[in-house]
Amino acid sequence: MLLAGDVGGTKTLLGLYAKAPHRPAPVAIESFPTTEYDGLVPMIRQFLRNQPGGEPAIDAACFGVAGPVLDDAAELTNVAWVVDGRSVALAFGLGRVRLLNDLVSIAHSVNVLHPEELHVLQEGAPNLGGNSALLAAGTGMGQSFLFNDGRHLVPAPSEGGHADFAARTPREWQLVEWLTGRFGRAEVEMVVSGNGLNHLYHFVHGDDPCVTIGEEGPDLPRVASEKARDGSCARCAEVMQIFADAYAAEAGNLALRTVATRGVYIGGGIAPKNLDLLTRPAFLERFRQKDPMADLLATIPLKVILNPQAGLLGAATVANQI
């Protein structure tokens, strides 16, 4: 049996999978609120105890974690957790445990996703000998490169979400000044993420909160996107438009940085819930609007990952190989 995990800033998915030649088969999957646990070990212990047949024998384990992985350990970016692969191995008597950056974990799912688990924004003209790239807005903004070594796509980690945010319009320059005044700098994650939607809400609304939302809470990004969709708040609509424009522009930036002629994938939980924004002509225009490379970007496939458990699947796929 394989044990896989997708450890995020808001929630963590844990799963048991059966080994298979290509795509491991899910046996049991459970979601846990990350911050309600002191660490990964007690969460895994609870998950295994929840199994109806008792704690199963684990052959290998892999976990995608929302933070940089160094020396088989990771300090989560948005949660006060340190995940140590060796501690997990010792706690459960596991001989084989791997930790991956969460976007690298999603990247490992790319080759095993079914066509119906992808929404195509741009067919392009893929070069199968080229690289791919992945970016995903969730609680934060993650990115991964998939370099073609001639035989395989090899995922590599990136902390590009913490790179500087590049303003392109007068309104975005105002946003950069606003973010810099509060945080000392403006980074991509401060705009293109769940946390970024919070910042955008306050930037657009200022000291005049949205009367259609009422009291602000942890669901503010979700509620603001709903108000934008139903047309009940013009300022929430601006929030989501700034978000979508910045998302498209960053996808184009990543495509250029990696020469991702095999395709760019958009993951994370926000994109599938806001496909109406991503399927508008403006999204592709912002993605391609990078002369003198606009023609190249028009050939790059752009797809949204619809499988909400892609990170977990990717971790299981790696565990299936070790």
C-alpha positions in Angstrom: 0.0 0.0 0.0 1.2 3.5 -0.8 0.7 6.5 1.5 0.5 10.0 -0.2 -0.1 13.5 1.1 -0.8 16.9 -0.2 0.0 19.3 2.6 -1.4 22.8 2.1 -1.7 26.0 4.0 -5.4 25.5 4.5 -6.1 21.8 4.2 -4.2 18.6 3.9 -5.2 15.6 1.8 -4.0 12.1 2.9 -4.6 9.1 0.8 -3.9 5.3 0.5 -3.3 4.0 -3.0 -2.8 0.6 -4.5 0.3 0.2 -6.7 -0.3 0.0 -10.4 1.9 0.1 -13.6 0.9 3.6 -14.6 -1.5 5.4 -12.3 -1.9 4.2 -8.7 -5.5 3.5 -7.7 -7.0 5.4 -4.7 -8.2 3.2 -1.8 -9.0 5.8 0.8 -8.7 9.6 0.8 -9.4 12.1 3.7 -9.2 15.8 4.1 -7.9 17.5 7.3 -7.8 21.2 8.3 -4.0 21.8 8.4 -3.9 24.2 11.3 -5.9 22.0 13.6 -3.0 19.7 14.0 0.5 20.2 15.5 2.2 18.5 12.6 2.0 15.9 9.9 2.8 12.9 12.2 -0.3 13.2 14.4 -2.5 13.8 11.3 -1.1 10.6 9.6 -1.7 8.7 12.8 -5.3 9.8 12.9 -5.8 9.0 9.2 -4.5 5.5 9.6 -6.6 4.8 12.7 -9.6 5.9 10.7 -9.2 3.0 8.3 -11.9 0.4 8.8 -9.6 -2.6 8.5 -7.1 -1.2 11.0 -3.7 0.4 10.2 -2.5 -0.9 6.8 1.1 -1.9 6.0 2.7 0.9 4.0 5.4 0.1 1.4 6.3 3.7 0.5 5.2 7.2 1.2 5.5 10.6 -0.5 4.2 14.0 0.5 3.9 17.2 -1.4 4.4 20.2 1.0 3.7 23.9 0.5 7.2 25.2 0.9 10.8 24.7 -0.2 12.2 21.2 0.6 15.8 21.2 1.8 17.6 18.1 3.2 14.4 16.1 3.3 12.6 18.7 5.4 10.4 21.6 4.7 9.1 24.7 6.6 5.7 25.5 5.3 5.4 29.0 3.9 2.0 29.9 5.3 1.7 27.6 8.4 4.0 27.3 11.4 4.9 23.7 10.6 8.1 21.9 9.9 7.7 18.6 8.0 10.6 16.2 8.3 10.7 13.1 6.1 12.9 11.2 8.5 10.6 11.9 11.4 7.7 10.5 9.5 9.7 7.4 8.5 10.7 6.8 12.1 7.2 7.4 13.5 5.6 4.8 11.2 8.5 2.4 10.5 8.8 3.4 6.8 11.8 2.6 4.8 11.0 4.9 1.9 9.6 8.4 2.4 10.0 11.3 0.0 9.1 15.0 0.4 8.4 17.2 -2.6 7.5 20.8 -3.0 3.7 20.8 -3.5 4.0 22.1 -7.1 6.5 19.4 -8.0 4.0 16.9 -6.6 1.3 18.3 -8.9 3.8 18.3 -11.8 4.2 14.5 -11.3 0.5 14.1 -12.0 0.7 15.7 -15.4 1.7 12.6 -17.3 -1.1 10.5 -15.7 -4.0 12.9 -15.9 -7.0 11.8 -18.1 -8.1 14.2 -20.9 -11.4 14.9 -19.0 -9.3 16.1 -16.1 -8.0 19.0 -18.1 -9.8 22.1 -19.6 -8.1 23.4 -22.7 -7.8 27.2 -22.9 -5.5 27.2 -25.9 -4.7 24.1 -28.1 -1.6 25.7 -29.5 0.8 23.6 -31.5 2.7 21.5 -28.9 6.3 20.5 -29.4 6.6 17.2 -27.6 10.3 17.6 -27.4 10.0 20.8 -25.4 9.5 21.7 -21.8 6.4 22.2 -19.8 5.6 24.5 -16.8 3.0 24.6 -14.1 1.6 27.4 -11.9 -1.1 27.2 -9.3 -2.9 29.7 -7.2 -4.3 28.3 -4.0 -3.7 29.8 -0.5 -0.4 30.9 -2.1 1.2 30.9 -5.5 3.3 27.9 -6.5 5.3 27.2 -9.7 7.2 24.3 -11.1 9.3 23.6 -14.2 9.1 20.4 -16.2 12.3 20.0 -18.2 12.5 17.6 -21.0 15.6 15.5 -20.7 15.0 13.7 -24.0 13.1 10.8 -22.5 11.0 12.2 -19.6 9.6 15.5 -18.2 11.6 16.1 -15.1 9.8 18.3 -12.5 11.9 20.9 -10.7 10.9 23.1 -7.8 10.6 26.9 -8.0 9.7 29.7 -5.5 8.7 32.0 -8.4 5.5 32.9 -6.6 7.7 35.1 -4.3 9.4 36.9 -7.2 8.5 40.5 -7.8 5.1 41.3 -9.3 5.4 43.1 -12.6 2.9 45.8 -13.1 1.7 46.4 -16.7 -1.1 49.0 -16.4 -1.6 52.3 -14.5 -4.0 50.5 -12.2 -1.4 47.7 -11.5 1.2 50.4 -10.7 -1.2 51.8 -8.1 -1.5 48.3 -6.7 2.3 47.9 -6.5 2.5 51.2 -4.6 -0.3 50.1 -2.3 1.4 46.7 -1.6 4.8 48.2 -1.2 3.5 50.7 1.3 2.1 47.9 3.4 4.6 45.0 3.0 7.8 46.6 1.7 7.6 45.0 -1.7 5.0 43.5 -4.1 5.4 39.9 -5.0 3.4 37.7 -7.4 1.8 35.7 -4.5 0.4 39.0 -3.0 -1.8 39.3 -6.1 -2.3 35.8 -7.7 -3.4 33.6 -4.8 -6.1 33.3 -2.2 -4.1 35.6 0.0 -3.7 37.9 -3.0 -7.5 38.1 -3.4 -7.7 39.4 0.1 -5.2 42.1 -0.7 -7.0 43.0 -4.0 -10.3 43.2 -2.1 -8.9 45.8 0.3 -7.0 47.6 -2.4 -10.1 48.1 -4.6 -12.6 48.7 -1.7 -10.3 50.8 0.4 -12.0 51.9 3.6 -15.5 51.4 2.1 -16.3 47.7 2.6 -18.5 45.8 0.2 -22.1 46.1 1.4 -23.1 42.9 -0.3 -20.6 40.8 1.6 -21.1 42.3 5.1 -18.6 41.0 7.8 -15.3 39.9 6.4 -14.1 36.4 7.2 -11.8 33.6 6.0 -14.2 32.9 3.0 -13.7 36.5 1.7 -12.0 35.4 -1.6 -14.7 32.9 -2.4 -17.5 35.3 -1.5 -16.0 38.2 -3.5 -15.7 35.9 -6.6 -19.4 35.0 -6.2 -20.4 38.7 -6.0 -18.3 39.3 -9.1 -20.0 36.5 -11.0 -23.6 37.4 -10.1 -23.0 41.1 -10.8 -24.0 42.4 -7.4 -20.7 44.3 -6.8 -18.8 46.1 -9.5 -15.8 46.5 -7.2 -15.7 42.8 -6.6 -15.8 42.4 -10.4 -12.7 44.6 -10.6 -11.0 42.5 -8.0 -11.5 39.4 -10.0 -10.5 41.1 -13.3 -7.2 42.3 -11.8 -6.6 38.8 -10.5 -7.4 37.1 -13.8 -5.2 39.6 -15.8 -2.3 39.1 -13.4 -2.7 35.3 -13.5 -2.7 35.3 -17.3 0.4 37.6 -17.5 2.3 35.4 -15.0 1.4 32.3 -16.9 2.9 33.9 -20.0 6.0 35.0 -18.0 6.5 31.4 -16.8 6.0 30.1 -20.4 8.8 32.3 -21.6 11.2 31.6 -18.7 11.0 27.9 -19.3 10.4 27.9 -23.1 7.4 25.7 -22.3 6.6 24.7 -25.9 5.0 21.4 -24.7 2.5 23.3 -22.6 1.6 25.3 -19.6 -0.7 23.9 -16.9 -2.7 25.9 -14.4 -3.4 24.1 -11.2 -4.7 25.0 -7.7 -8.2 25.4 -6.4 -9.1 28.9 -7.7 -8.9 28.3 -11.4 -11.5 25.6 -11.8 -14.0 27.6 -9.7 -13.5 30.7 -11.9 -13.3 29.2 -15.4 -15.7 31.9 -16.6 -12.9 34.4 -16.1 -10.2 32.2 -17.6 -12.2 31.4 -20.7 -12.8 35.0 -21.7 -10.8 36.3 -24.7 -9.0 38.8 -22.4 -7.2 35.9 -20.5 -5.5 34.6 -23.6 -4.8 38.2 -24.8 -2.9 38.8 -21.5 -1.1 35.5 -21.8 0.1 36.2 -25.3 0.7 40.0 -25.0 4.5 39.9 -24.8 6.0 41.1 -28.1 8.3 40.1 -29.6 7.3 36.6 -28.3 3.5 36.9 -28.9 3.7 34.4 -31.9 5.6 31.9 -29.8 3.1 32.1 -26.9 0.2 31.6 -29.4 1.7 28.1 -30.1 2.0 27.0 -26.4 -0.9 24.8 -25.1 -2.5 26.3 -22.0 -4.6 24.0 -19.9 -6.4 24.1 -16.5 -6.1 21.0 -14.2 -9.6 20.1 -13.1 -8.7 17.2 -10.8 -8.8 18.7 -7.3 -6.6 15.9 -6.0 -3.8 16.3 -8.6 -1.2 17.1 -5.9 -2.2 13.9 -4.0 -2.2 11.9 -7.2 1.3 13.2 -8.1 2.6 12.2 -4.6 1.1 8.8 -5.0 2.7 8.5 -8.5 6.1 9.2 -7.0 5.5 6.7 -4.2 4.6 4.2 -6.8 8.1 4.5 -8.3 10.3 4.3 -5.2 
